[in-house]
Amino acid sequence: MDQKIVFGSIGSIVKYLGILMIVPLGVAIWYGGRPVHISPFIIKTWLIPLAITTIFGVILERKIGVREGVIKRREGFAIVALGWLAVAYFGSLPYIFSGTLGPIDAFFESMSGFTTTGSTVMLNLEQVDRSILLWRSFTQWIGGMGVILLFIAVLPTFGIGGSQLFDREFPGPMAERIRPRVQVAARMLWSIYLFLTVAEVLALFYAAKLPLYDSLCTAFSTMPIGGFSPNPENIAGYCNPIAELIILVFVFLAGMNFVLHYSLLRNPRRVIANKEFQFYCLLLFMAISVITADLYIHNIFDSIQEALRYGGFQAVSIMTTTGFTTADFNVWSPLSQIVLFTLMFIGACGGSTGGSIKIIRIYVLLKYIGLRIRHILYPHAVFVLKMEKKPISDDILQGIIAFVFSYILIFGVCSIAMTALGLDMISATSSVAATLGNVGPGFGIVSANYASVPAVGKIILSFCMWIGRLELFTVLVLLTPAFWKG
């Protein structure tokens, strides 16, 4: 493995992350009062972290590493996995330097942001500076389509080797290419992502009448399916049905495979005919129906309309791994809770900004189970597993089975570790499910925030966010001795 290329690439990413801190710096100056002045808070919170991050990135890029070279398979794994750790570390500096959070809490919050998890340790959001809250949402927006994918789109440095990074970071077992060149594909995906973000900001500002700052923060957390909100009570704090509907629509769109958004421009029928999209809609319809009926029957809400409003929003939010909340589902009936808990494992479509196992893997496994049943009934018949009328190779099928098994194994091990730290079973299992699936809120003591989780538990859950966002094997391969010996 060429370590200089790895250091140089990570250095480029860290350098430009520092430059992106100009966005919350501008917000801090704007809300700092008139006439405009650079206060000690701005210097401490933004200028110092910006300088540290940018300078370290430049040193890593030009002095320790190299900016150009061929990125091979091993380098691709290392750059993506370690690059995400680097951005989470440097992204935590504003929380630390401002005195908002301690080092472990700051790293947890930063990792939660970049991985679009939405789990938070912050309390009393009304007392937190606006620039900090915007940075929190902005990190989700950066991480949504992918930190590495962003730099592939804008930096020629990565060259043809960017395909190795694209494959390591872009989520889903069967990635479709919308262009032969990976840099063009990355730009196309980010263009769609940016367009939808701007559209949501305008809709929230003009139609829902939310303040511009809240519209920006909410959109920055919606499109990456993140879940951070500047409101202390999350989306419930706005008491705005129009805003909830707008957010729901964009959450649904963000949960789709982004390649399908591109298909809308060329062949809309392809979207409707897509099996994964059909299964996505079917599962959401079933979950919404069950939760709505359950909430109404148990008199959690007074009318079927209210049950649909709150139950439907929460079902879509959890299954897409967004994590926005409009109600305290921790007090709902056991049936609704177990449905939401199950949705945490399903996730959104492959190629979306969502996390967890993903719809495409669930769909393929169900088809494979059906095929195995038919093979038992007709042992001499030949059956071929297909997706969109195309055969699914054994490599892809084995990869899906290995992924799901590894996912459940990691969930079990980390859940045991969390219970060993003193968490009750519901809080322990839901905290791991919510962080490993990049969902955000859990049940029990982690339904609102993770502040009460022990420090070691926050480190374990940060690991879950990191490995969950990178589809497990990008990180697991780094933990094997064979990777470093080769």
C-alpha positions in Angstrom: 0.0 0.0 0.0 1.3 3.4 -0.9 1.0 5.3 2.3 2.0 8.7 0.8 -1.0 8.6 -1.5 -3.2 7.7 1.4 -1.8 10.6 3.5 -1.9 13.0 0.6 -5.6 12.2 -0.2 -6.7 12.4 3.4 -4.8 15.7 3.7 -6.7 17.1 0.7 -10.0 16.1 2.3 -9.0 17.6 5.7 -7.8 20.8 4.1 -11.1 21.4 2.2 -13.1 20.5 5.3 -11.3 23.4 7.1 -12.3 25.7 4.2 -15.9 24.6 4.5 -15.9 26.0 8.1 -16.2 29.4 6.5 -20.0 28.7 6.2 -20.7 28.5 10.0 -18.1 31.3 10.5 -20.2 33.5 8.3 -23.3 32.6 10.3 -21.6 33.4 13.5 -20.5 36.8 12.2 -24.0 37.5 10.8 -25.7 36.8 14.1 -22.9 38.4 16.1 -24.6 41.8 16.1 -24.0 45.1 14.4 -21.5 46.6 13.6 -19.8 43.4 12.4 -16.9 42.5 14.6 -14.8 39.5 15.3 -15.6 38.5 18.9 -13.5 36.2 21.1 -16.2 33.6 20.6 -15.8 33.6 16.8 -12.0 33.5 17.1 -12.1 30.6 19.6 -14.9 28.6 18.0 -14.3 29.1 14.3 -11.0 30.8 13.3 -8.8 28.6 15.4 -10.4 25.3 14.3 -10.4 26.5 10.7 -6.7 27.3 10.8 -5.8 24.1 12.6 -7.8 21.9 10.2 -6.6 23.7 7.0 -2.9 23.8 8.0 -2.9 20.2 9.2 -4.5 19.2 5.9 -1.9 21.1 3.9 1.0 19.6 5.8 -0.4 16.1 5.4 -1.1 16.7 1.7 2.2 18.2 0.7 4.8 17.4 3.2 4.0 13.9 4.5 2.0 12.6 1.5 1.7 13.2 -2.2 -1.3 14.7 -4.1 -1.0 12.6 -7.2 -0.7 8.9 -7.9 -2.7 5.8 -8.7 -5.3 4.9 -6.1 -5.5 1.1 -6.0 -7.8 -1.1 -4.1 -6.0 -1.1 -0.8 -5.4 2.7 -0.9 -9.2 3.1 -1.7 -10.2 1.2 1.5 -7.7 3.2 3.7 -8.6 6.6 2.3 -12.3 6.2 2.7 -12.2 4.6 6.2 -9.5 6.7 7.7 -10.8 9.8 5.8 -14.1 9.5 7.6 -12.4 9.2 11.0 -10.3 12.3 10.1 -13.3 14.5 9.2 -15.1 13.4 12.3 -12.1 14.3 14.5 -11.5 17.7 13.0 -15.2 18.4 12.7 -15.4 18.0 16.5 -13.0 20.9 17.1 -15.7 23.7 17.0 -17.7 21.9 19.7 -14.6 21.6 21.9 -13.1 25.0 21.4 -16.5 26.7 22.0 -16.9 24.8 25.3 -20.1 23.3 24.1 -19.0 19.7 24.6 -16.1 17.7 26.0 -13.8 15.8 23.7 -15.6 12.4 23.7 -19.1 14.1 23.4 -17.8 16.3 20.7 -16.4 13.4 18.7 -19.7 11.5 19.1 -21.7 14.5 17.9 -19.3 15.1 15.0 -19.4 11.4 14.0 -23.2 11.4 14.3 -23.3 14.5 12.0 -21.0 13.3 9.2 -22.5 9.8 9.2 -26.0 11.3 9.1 -27.0 9.4 12.2 -28.6 12.2 14.1 -28.0 10.8 17.6 -27.1 13.7 19.9 -25.6 14.4 23.3 -26.5 18.1 23.3 -28.8 19.4 26.0 -30.6 22.8 26.2 -30.3 23.5 22.4 -31.9 26.9 23.0 -28.6 28.0 24.8 -26.3 26.7 22.0 -25.0 29.3 19.5 -26.7 29.3 16.1 -23.4 28.8 14.2 -22.8 25.6 16.2 -26.3 24.2 15.4 -25.9 25.1 11.7 -22.5 23.3 11.7 -24.2 20.3 13.2 -26.7 20.2 10.4 -24.1 21.2 7.7 -21.9 18.2 8.6 -24.9 16.0 7.9 -25.3 17.6 4.5 -21.7 17.1 3.7 -21.7 13.5 4.8 -25.1 12.6 3.2 -24.0 12.0 -0.3 -20.5 11.2 1.0 -17.5 13.2 2.1 -15.3 11.4 -0.3 -17.8 11.6 -3.1 -17.9 15.3 -2.7 -14.2 15.7 -3.2 -14.3 13.2 -6.1 -16.8 15.6 -7.8 -14.8 18.8 -7.2 -11.1 17.7 -7.2 -9.2 16.5 -10.2 -6.5 15.2 -7.8 -8.2 11.8 -7.4 -8.2 11.1 -11.1 -9.2 7.7 -12.4 -8.4 6.2 -9.0 -11.6 7.9 -7.7 -13.5 4.8 -8.9 -12.0 2.9 -6.0 -13.2 5.5 -3.6 -16.6 5.7 -5.2 -17.1 1.9 -4.8 -16.0 2.0 -1.2 -18.3 4.8 -0.1 -21.4 4.9 -2.4 -23.9 2.8 -0.5 -25.6 -0.3 -1.9 -24.7 -3.8 -3.0 -25.4 -3.2 -6.7 -24.4 0.3 -7.6 -25.6 1.5 -11.0 -23.3 3.8 -13.0 -25.1 6.7 -14.7 -21.9 7.8 -16.5 -18.8 5.9 -17.5 -16.5 8.4 -15.8 -16.8 8.3 -12.0 -16.1 12.0 -11.6 -19.0 12.9 -13.9 -21.2 10.5 -12.0 -20.2 12.1 -8.7 -21.0 15.5 -10.0 -24.4 14.4 -11.4 -25.3 12.9 -8.0 -24.2 16.0 -6.1 -26.1 18.2 -8.6 -29.3 16.3 -7.9 -28.6 16.4 -4.2 -28.0 20.2 -4.2 -31.1 20.9 -6.3 -33.4 19.0 -3.9 -31.8 20.7 -1.0 -32.5 24.2 -2.5 -36.0 23.1 -3.4 -36.7 22.1 0.2 -35.3 25.3 1.6 -37.6 27.4 -0.6 -40.6 25.2 0.2 -40.1 25.5 4.0 -39.4 29.2 3.8 -42.2 30.3 1.5 -44.9 27.6 1.9 -44.4 26.5 5.6 -43.3 30.1 6.7 -40.3 28.8 8.7 -37.5 31.2 9.4 -34.7 31.1 6.8 -32.2 29.8 9.4 -34.5 26.9 10.4 -35.3 26.2 6.8 -31.6 25.8 6.0 -30.8 23.7 9.0 -33.8 21.4 8.4 -33.0 21.0 4.7 -29.3 20.3 5.5 -30.6 17.4 7.8 -33.4 16.2 5.6 -31.7 15.4 2.3 -28.9 13.4 3.9 -31.6 11.7 6.0 -29.8 13.0 9.1 -32.4 14.2 11.7 -30.6 17.1 13.5 -32.9 20.0 14.1 -32.2 23.5 15.6 -35.4 23.3 17.5 -35.1 21.8 21.0 -38.2 19.6 20.4 -37.1 18.6 16.9 -39.8 18.9 14.2 -42.5 18.6 16.8 -41.5 22.0 18.2 -42.7 23.8 15.1 -46.3 22.5 15.4 -46.5 23.1 11.6 -48.4 20.5 9.5 -47.3 22.1 6.3 -43.6 21.9 7.3 -44.1 18.2 8.3 -45.7 17.4 4.9 -42.8 19.1 3.0 -40.2 17.3 5.1 -42.0 14.0 4.7 -42.0 14.4 0.9 -38.3 15.2 0.8 -37.4 12.5 3.2 -39.2 10.0 1.0 -37.3 11.3 -2.1 -34.0 11.1 -0.2 -34.8 7.5 0.7 -34.9 6.6 -3.0 -31.9 5.4 -5.0 -30.4 8.7 -6.4 -29.8 7.0 -9.7 -33.6 6.9 -10.0 -33.8 10.7 -9.6 -31.6 10.9 -12.6 -33.9 8.4 -14.4 -36.9 10.8 -13.8 -35.3 13.2 -16.2 -34.9 10.6 -18.9 -37.4 7.8 -18.4 -40.0 8.3 -15.6 -41.5 4.9 -16.3 -38.3 3.3 -15.2 -38.8 4.6 -11.7 -42.3 3.1 -11.4 -41.2 -0.2 -12.8 -38.2 -0.5 -10.5 -38.7 -3.4 -8.1 -36.7 -1.9 -5.3 -38.8 1.3 -5.5 -42.0 -0.8 -5.5 -40.9 -2.7 -2.5 -39.9 0.5 -0.8 -43.4 1.9 -1.2 -45.0 -1.3 -0.2 -43.1 -1.6 3.1 -43.8 2.0 4.0 -47.5 1.6 3.2 -47.7 -1.5 5.4 -45.8 0.1 8.3 -47.9 3.3 8.1 -51.1 1.3 8.1 -50.2 -0.9 11.1 -48.9 2.0 13.2 -51.8 4.3 12.3 -54.4 1.7 13.2 -52.6 0.7 16.4 -52.3 4.3 17.6 -56.0 5.0 16.9 -57.2 1.7 18.5 -55.2 2.4 21.7 -56.4 6.0 21.9 -52.9 7.5 21.6 -54.5 10.1 19.4 -58.1 11.3 19.3 -58.7 10.9 15.6 -57.6 8.7 12.7 -56.2 11.8 11.0 -53.9 12.6 13.9 -52.8 8.9 14.1 -52.0 9.0 10.4 -50.2 12.4 10.7 -47.9 11.4 13.5 -47.7 7.6 12.9 -47.0 8.1 9.2 -44.3 10.7 9.7 -42.5 8.6 12.2 -42.7 5.4 10.1 -41.2 7.2 7.1 -38.6 9.0 9.3 -37.4 5.8 11.0 -37.4 3.5 8.0 -35.4 6.0 5.9 -33.1 6.3 8.9 -33.8 10.1 9.1 -34.7 10.2 12.8 -36.8 13.4 12.8 -39.5 13.2 15.4 -43.0 14.8 15.7 -44.1 12.8 18.7 -42.7 10.9 21.7 -42.9 7.3 20.3 -41.3 6.1 23.5 -44.8 6.1 25.1 -46.6 4.4 22.2 -47.9 0.9 22.4 -45.6 -2.1 22.1 -46.9 -3.0 18.6 -46.0 0.5 17.2 -42.6 0.4 18.9 -41.7 -3.0 17.6 -42.7 -2.0 14.1 -40.4 1.1 14.4 -37.6 -1.0 15.9 -37.9 -3.4 12.9 -37.8 -0.5 10.5 -34.5 0.5 12.0 -32.9 -2.6 10.5 -34.6 -2.3 7.0 -33.5 1.2 6.0 -34.0 3.0 2.7 -33.0 2.1 -0.8 -29.5 1.2 -2.0 -27.8 4.2 -3.5 -29.7 6.6 -1.2 -28.4 8.7 1.6 -29.9 6.3 4.2 -28.2 3.7 6.3 -29.1 0.2 7.8 -29.3 -3.0 5.8 -31.3 -1.4 2.9 -34.3 -2.4 0.9 -32.4 -3.9 -2.0 -30.7 -6.5 0.3 -34.0 -7.4 2.0 -35.7 -7.8 -1.3 -33.0 -10.0 -2.8 -32.9 -12.2 0.4 -36.7 -12.7 0.3 -36.5 -13.7 -3.3 -33.6 -16.1 -2.5 -35.7 -17.7 0.3 -38.5 -18.2 -2.1 -36.2 -19.7 -4.6 -34.8 -22.1 -2.0 -38.4 -23.2 -1.1 -39.2 -23.9 -4.7 -35.9 -25.8 -5.1 -36.9 -28.1 -2.1 -40.3 -28.7 -3.8 -38.7 -29.3 -7.2 -35.2 -30.5 -6.6 -34.4 -31.3 -10.2 -35.6 -28.0 -11.6 -33.1 -25.1 -12.4 -34.0 -21.7 -10.9 -32.2 -18.5 -11.6 -32.3 -15.6 -9.1 -33.1 -12.4 -11.0 -33.4 -8.7 -10.3 -35.0 -6.4 -13.0 -34.9 -9.5 -15.3 -31.2 -9.7 -14.9 -29.5 -12.7 -13.2 -27.9 -11.9 -9.8 -24.4 -13.3 -9.7 -23.3 -15.6 -6.9 -20.7 -13.0 -5.8 -23.4 -10.4 -5.2 -25.7 -12.9 -3.4 -22.9 -14.1 -1.2 -21.9 -10.5 -0.5 -25.5 -9.7 0.6 -25.7 -12.8 2.9 -22.3 -12.0 4.4 -23.3 -8.4 4.9 -26.6 -9.2 6.7 -24.9 -11.9 8.9 -22.1 -9.5 9.8 -24.6 -6.7 10.5 -26.6 -8.9 12.9 -23.3 -10.2 14.5 -22.0 -6.7 15.1 -25.4 -5.6 16.5 -25.4 -8.5 18.9 -21.8 -8.0 20.1 -22.2 -4.3 20.6 -25.6 -4.7 22.3 -24.0 -7.1 24.8 -21.2 -4.6 25.4 -23.8 -1.8 26.0 -25.7 -3.9 28.6 -22.3 -4.6 30.3 -22.0 -0.9 30.8 -25.2 -0.8 32.7 -27.9 0.1 30.1 -31.1 -1.8 30.3 -31.9 -4.2 27.4 -34.2 -1.9 25.5 -31.9 1.1 25.7 -28.8 -1.0 24.9 -30.3 -2.8 21.8 -32.1 0.3 20.4 -29.0 2.5 20.9 -26.9 0.0 18.8 -29.7 -0.5 16.2 -30.1 3.3 15.9 -26.4 4.1 15.5 -25.3 1.1 13.4 -28.2 1.9 11.1 -27.5 5.6 11.2 -31.1 6.2 12.4 -30.6 8.5 15.5 -33.2 8.2 18.3 -33.7 4.9 20.1 -35.9 3.8 23.0 -35.6 4.0 26.7 -32.9 6.4 27.9 -31.7 7.2 24.3 -35.1 8.2 23.0 -34.3 11.9 23.2 -30.5 12.1 23.5 -27.4 10.0 24.4 -26.0 12.3 27.1 -26.6 9.7 29.9 -24.6 7.0 28.0 -21.2 6.3 29.7 -18.1 7.5 27.9 -17.1 4.0 26.8 -20.6 3.5 25.5 -20.3 6.6 23.3 -17.0 5.4 21.9 -18.7 2.0 21.0 -21.7 3.8 19.4 -19.3 6.1 17.5 -17.7 3.0 16.1 -21.2 1.7 15.2 -22.0 4.9 13.3 -18.6 4.8 11.4 -18.8 1.1 10.4 -22.5 1.4 9.6 -22.1 4.4 7.3 -19.3 2.7 5.4 -21.2 -0.6 4.8 -19.2 -2.6 7.3 -16.6 -4.2 5.1 -14.8 -1.0 4.2 -13.9 -0.8 7.9 -13.7 -4.5 8.7 -11.0 -5.1 6.0 -8.8 -2.5 7.8 -9.1 -4.6 11.0 -7.5 -7.7 9.4 -3.7 -8.3 9.6 -3.7 -9.4 6.0 -4.7 -5.9 4.8 -1.6 -4.3 6.3 0.8 -7.2 5.4 -0.1 -7.2 1.7 
